[in-house]
């Protein structure tokens, strides 16, 4: 073993629609990067910023941990949901006492909604071709 203590790193995966986020949490000063960019720069709207940071604000750890995220797949809303889910899971690994708070706020639940597949003989997932009597 080396002389210096290894810093505790908490890893978790979050998913939403077709997006997948790999989250890494380390105790620190509140740095937040998504795909090597600042979170405020990566999230284009205020709504997305709130979605991404909501688990940290819920447990009041915004300025006490550094968060690094790699997210891929899907669109901006799906990616924000995946990041939120991943952060919540990593926070739970970091401190199991936070589980109750995160669960009550709904951050630990994986949103199962996905796009429905297109069916054969139809123009879309649910839409039917126009019916003609004659």
C-alpha positions in Angstrom: 0.0 0.0 0.0 1.1 3.5 -0.7 1.7 6.0 2.1 -1.0 8.5 1.1 -4.6 7.7 1.7 -6.7 7.1 -1.4 -9.5 9.6 -1.7 -13.0 8.1 -1.6 -14.6 8.1 -5.0 -18.3 7.1 -5.5 -19.4 5.9 -8.9 -22.9 5.3 -10.2 -24.9 5.0 -13.4 -28.1 6.8 -14.2 -30.4 6.2 -17.1 -33.4 7.9 -18.7 -35.0 7.1 -22.1 -32.0 6.2 -24.2 -29.5 8.3 -22.3 -26.9 6.8 -19.9 -24.8 8.8 -17.4 -21.7 7.7 -15.6 -21.3 9.8 -12.4 -18.3 10.2 -10.2 -18.6 12.0 -6.9 -15.6 13.1 -4.7 -15.6 15.3 -1.6 -14.5 18.8 -2.7 -15.5 22.4 -3.3 -18.6 22.1 -5.5 -17.1 21.7 -9.0 -19.7 20.2 -11.5 -18.6 19.1 -14.9 -20.6 17.2 -17.6 -18.6 15.8 -20.5 -15.6 18.0 -19.5 -17.7 21.2 -19.6 -19.1 23.2 -16.8 -22.7 22.1 -15.9 -24.1 25.7 -16.5 -22.5 25.7 -19.9 -23.7 22.2 -20.8 -27.3 22.7 -19.6 -28.8 25.3 -22.0 -31.9 26.1 -20.0 -32.7 26.9 -16.3 -35.1 23.9 -16.2 -32.3 21.5 -17.2 -29.9 23.1 -14.6 -32.5 22.6 -11.9 -33.1 19.0 -12.9 -29.4 18.2 -12.9 -28.7 19.8 -9.5 -31.9 18.8 -7.7 -30.5 15.8 -5.8 -27.5 17.8 -4.5 -29.8 20.7 -3.4 -32.2 18.2 -1.7 -29.4 16.9 0.6 -27.6 20.3 0.8 -24.3 19.1 -0.6 -24.0 21.5 -3.5 -20.7 23.1 -2.2 -19.3 20.0 -0.5 -18.8 17.6 -3.3 -17.2 17.6 -6.8 -19.3 15.9 -9.5 -17.9 14.6 -12.8 -20.3 13.1 -15.3 -19.9 11.4 -18.7 -23.3 11.2 -20.4 -24.2 9.9 -23.9 -27.3 9.0 -25.9 -30.7 10.7 -26.3 -31.5 14.3 -26.2 -31.0 17.1 -23.7 -34.0 16.3 -21.4 -33.1 12.6 -21.3 -29.5 13.3 -20.6 -30.5 15.7 -17.7 -32.7 13.0 -16.3 -30.0 10.4 -16.5 -27.5 12.7 -14.8 -30.0 13.4 -12.0 -30.6 9.7 -11.5 -26.9 8.9 -11.5 -26.1 11.7 -8.9 -28.8 10.4 -6.6 -27.4 6.9 -6.8 -23.9 8.0 -6.1 -25.0 10.2 -3.2 -26.7 7.1 -1.7 -23.5 5.1 -2.0 -21.6 7.9 -0.4 -24.0 8.2 2.6 -26.7 5.5 3.1 -28.4 7.9 5.5 -29.4 10.1 2.5 -31.5 7.4 1.0 -34.7 8.3 2.8 -34.5 12.0 1.7 -33.6 11.1 -1.9 -36.3 8.4 -2.2 -39.0 10.7 -0.8 -38.1 13.4 -3.4 -38.3 10.7 -6.2 -34.7 10.9 -7.3 -33.8 7.2 -6.9 -36.6 6.0 -9.1 -35.6 5.2 -12.7 -38.2 6.8 -15.0 -39.3 3.8 -17.2 -41.0 5.9 -19.9 -39.5 5.3 -23.4 -40.5 5.9 -26.9 -43.0 3.3 -28.2 -41.9 1.3 -31.2 -43.6 1.7 -34.6 -45.8 -1.2 -35.5 -46.1 -2.8 -39.0 -49.1 -1.9 -41.0 -49.3 1.5 -39.3 -47.6 4.9 -40.0 -46.5 5.3 -36.3 -46.7 3.7 -32.9 -50.4 4.2 -32.4 -51.7 6.0 -35.5 -53.5 4.0 -38.1 -53.7 4.5 -41.8 -56.9 6.4 -42.9 -59.9 4.1 -43.2 -61.8 4.2 -46.5 -65.2 2.7 -46.8 -65.3 2.8 -50.7 
